[in-house]
Each structure stands twice: as structure tokens, then as C-alpha cells.
């Protein structure tokens, strides 16, 4: 069954929250239960960031135990490395997936670790943007989809430096085609890439298959300078850059298969987060996604 058929079987989730181990208990963090109780339209699902070695924290486990919708955001797999798909990791992933019952698997399709999967090696780097890299990444997506029976939605990662001869959107268009997969388009990460590469925010989107966008992420970004090098940090604050909003506004009307939108803000307090969600929701008024909410 091809992606155009499989995507029709994926549920529509709406607007949700992302989290990872320990985020809910950090000082000044978002109270997930309060958001769900007072503004449920902004907490329609929880994207659970998971390293299998850490597992679920209390807030994610409670959400899953209540039978509320989730997605599984992997934080520990280099999809382009066949040796990463060891039996222990796959068994742990399947066990957590059975516990939270995610609508799909997703995650940044870059390097989550350097060398073997070990705590001291964990990081996140973007993929090398080459044609061979696209093929290797696509093979990993298919491998994980077949091993789990779940749809696997790759996400474009953030980065301060990008290597390779392809535009990031051309790279992920090839990945999606070769894996016959959808994509999680992180608009903040794309804005970071476009700035680093000297492109306009929406450059390359005209030729990108926006009908493969299943999920969108939006988050704040902060300009930084280190030793004279300027870059944008993926800060997950509510300071969403104009470039990010420009990408959202370009993508949203054409993303006909969009099923989930996340504002990455779980380390910010409720009072700050709600206006951010309200601003986000307005961006989807009059779009296919907005019509289904």
C-alpha cells in the first residue's frame, strides 16, 4: 500500500504539545493537565519524546494511561545507520509504543549519537545533504516502518552548520519519494536552515511535495553569536521568528494531508503558552487543517 493510501488511515490529531523526559517537572514548565482541562483544543494530543534508555516520565505515562492520543518522537535512532536497528532497541521501542499507542512514529532524521548509542555520545546533528545520504535515510525509514508496523514520519532537524550539495528541501523531497513516506516539517528548523544558507524563508517550497506534510512543528528561535559566528538557536521559546511564520503561511494552505500541529513550548508557563497557541491557531484559519479542527 502506497503513502497516498496509508495516509488516509492516519487519524486527524489537531493541535498538540510535545514533551520529553523530565520536561514537565522543570521549573516554570507547562502544566499539561491544566492545558488539557482549560484549553483542550491546544492539547489534543501529546508528542512523547523518547530515549528508550530513559523511558517514560510520570506525566507522559499518566497521559498514556488515560488513553489520550499520542505520537512517538524518537530521540535515539540514526535512521541512516543499519547497525542502529539492534534487537534490544527495537524490542524497547515496540514495548513503549504498545504502552502509549501512538498514531505514528516521528523524529528528527539526523544524527542522534556519534559512534555507538551511549549516553555520553548523544547529540543531534543534521544529515549530510547528498543524494546518497537521502537514499540511506529512506532505507532506514522503510526498515523502521516494516519492523514496527507504524508509519514513520521523518523531521528536518536543526543545525548551525549544514554540509552537502543539496538544498534541505530537495534532500527531504528525495527521502520522501524513495521511502514513500510523509514528512514532519519543522518550520522553525527550516527557517534556521534558510538563514544559514542565505536563502529567503520560503525558497525551495514551490517544488516540494507539500501533500506529504503530515505534521508541522512551530517553535521560537533566538539569534546567537559565538566567536563571531552568527546563527539561530532552536530555543523552543514563544519568540517565533517572522521567517518561521512566513513558512507556516506558505505551507498551511497547500498541506492537504496535514493531521497534526505542535507548538514546541513545554518548558514555558501556562500563561505564556496560551497566547502562543492562539496565535498559532489563527494561522490555520481557512486552511484544510483549520477546516477539520
N, C-alpha and C positions, 0 to 999 in steps of 0.2 A: 504494500500500500504506500503510495507516494505522500509527500508532505501535504499537498493540496487536499488530500482526503483525510490524513491523520489530524490536521489542524482543526478540522470540523468536529472532531471528537474531544478536543480540549475544552474545558469549562471556561466561561467568562468569569473572571475573578473581580474585576473592578479596581479600585484604588486601595493600596495596602501599605504595609510597614515592613521594613527589613530590620533584622537584628542578627547578632552573633553572640557567642558565649560571653556572659557577664555584662553585656551592654545595659540590660535593664536595671542592674544594681549599681551602675556607676553614678557618682554624684551629679545631680542635675539632669538625669536622663528622663526619657519619655515614659510615662506610666501607661503601659499598653492596655491594662484593664480599664483605666479611665477613658482613654481614647475610644475603646470599643464600646463602652457604656454611653458616653456622651456624644460622640461623633462617629457612629458606626460606619457611615459612608466613607470614612477615611481609614478604616481598619477592617476592610472587607476580607483581607487575608494577611497572613504573616509569612514573609520570606525568611526562612530559617537558615542562617549561615552556619555551616557545619564543617568542622575538622573532626574526622572520626575519632582521633585520639582524645579529644575533649568531650565530644558527645553533646547532649542537650543540657542547657541550664534549666533552672526551675520554671522560668517564665515561658520558655518555648515548650517545655514538657506539659505545663498546665494548659497552654493553648491547644496543643495536640490532643490532650486527654479530653478536652471539651468538644472535640470533633469539629473544630473550626478549620476553615480552608488554609492550606499552606502551599508553599513551593520549597524545594530543597536547593539551597545555593551552596555548591561545594566550594571548599576553601583549601583543598589539599590534593588536587589532581592535575598533573601536566598532561593534557589530553594528547599531545603530540609525542609522548614517550610510551611505547608499548610496555616497557618494563614497569611502569607505574600501575598497571592494572593487575596487581597481585591478588591472589585469592583472599588473603586476610582483609585487605582494604575493601574488596568487592563484597565480601560477606558482611563487614561492618556497615557499609553503605546500604546494602539491602535491608539490614536489620533496622537502621534508623528510618529508612523510607517506609518500612512496614509500620513503624510506630507513628510517624507523622502523616502518612498517606498524602504525599504531595501531588499536586496537579501535574507537575513536571520537575525535572532536574534542570538547573541552570548554574552558571558561574562564569567568572572571568576566564577567558580562553587564552591564558598566558602561562608564565612560569610561576607556580605557587611555591616551588622549592628548587634549590640548586644542589645537584647531587642526589643522594638518597633522601627519601621522605623522612625527615628527622627534625625535631623541634628547633634545633639551632640553625637549620638550613631554610626555614620558612621565610618567604618574601612574596612579592608579586611584581613581575616584570611583564611588559607587553610581548607578544610574539614577534619573531623576525618576519618582516613583511615581504616575503618572497613567494613565488609560485610553488616551490617545493614545500615551503612551510604551510601553505594553505592546504596542500594535499595531505600532509601528515596530520594536521589538525582535524581535517574532515574524517580521516580514517579513525581517529580517536573518538570522535563524536558517534560515528556508526558503531564502533566497538562498545562504547558505554550504553548506547541505546539498546543494542542486542543483548547485552549482559544483564540489563535491568528490566527491560520491557517498558521503560518510561521514555517519554520524549525528552531529548537533551537539547537545551537552548543555550548556545554559546553567547557570551557577553564580550564586547570590546573592552579591554582593560585600560586603566590609566597608565601614564608614564611620563617621565620628564625627558626621556630621550627615546627615539624610535629608530630602529635600523631596518634596512631593506629597501627595495626599489619600487614597491607598490604603494599606492595610496591606501590608507587603512580601510576605506570603504570598498575599494577594488579587491583588497585581500579578503575581507569578510564576505563579499559577494561570491567569490570563488569557493570559499569554505562552505557557504550555504548551498551552493549548487552541487558541489561534489559530495557533500554529506546528505543532500536532500533534506535540509533542516531549516528551521526558523532561526531567528536571532533575537537576543535581548539587546536592544540598542540603548546604551547608556549615553544620554545626551550630554551630560557633564563631561564624561570621558572623551567623547568626540570633540567637544569644544576645546578641551585641553590639547588634543592631538592637532586640531586645525591651527591653533595658536602657535604651537611648537613648530609646525611645518610651514608657517607663513601663509596659510590659506584663509579664505573667508569662511565663516562658520558653516555655511551650507554647501560648500564646494564638494562635488562628488555625489551629492544626493540625487541628482537628476538621473543618473544611471544605476542607482542602487535599487534592488528589488524590495520596495517598501511593503509589498504584500507578504513578505516573510517576517515582518516585525511582529512578534508575539507579545513582547513585553518591553516597556520603556522604564528607564530609571532617570530621575532628576535629582540633583544634589547641588549644594553650594560649592564654590571654589574660591580660593584665596591666592592672589598674586604673591610670589615669594622671590627673593634674590639670595643666592648663595655663591660667594666668591665671584660676584659679577655675572653669574648666570641667572637669567630670569625664567621663571616657569610658573605654572599654576598648580597649586596643591589641591588634590581632591579631598576637601575638608569635611564634607557631609554636614556643613552648617546650613542655615537658611538663606545665606547670601548667594542666591542663584545668579550666575553671570548673565548679562544680556545675550552673550553668544549662545549660551545653553537654551535660553528661551527662544531664540531665533531658530534653533534646530528643532525644538519641540513644535513650534508653529508651522514649520515646513513639513515635518513628518506626520503630524497627527491627522490631517485631513486625508492623507493617502494610505495610512496604515489600516487597511480594511480588515486585517485579521488580528488586530491588537486586542489582547484579552486581559492585560494586567499592566498597571502603572504603579510605580513605587516612588515615594519621596523619601530619600535616604536621610533620615533625621533623628534616629532613635536615641542619640546622645544629647538631645536638646529637650528642654522642659515643655510641658503641655501648652502653656500659654504662648510660647513662641512658635510651636509647631502648627497649631490650628490655623493661624493666618496664612502660613505657608501652604498648607493643604488647600485652603480656599482659593488662593491664587493659582495653584496647580489645576484644580478642577475647572476653573474658568477657561483655561487654555484649551480644554477639550470640548467646550460647548460648541454644538453644531458640527461635530466630527462623528464618524461612525462609532467610535468608542463612547463618546458622550451620549449618543442616542440609545446605547444599550444599558447605560447605568440606571 
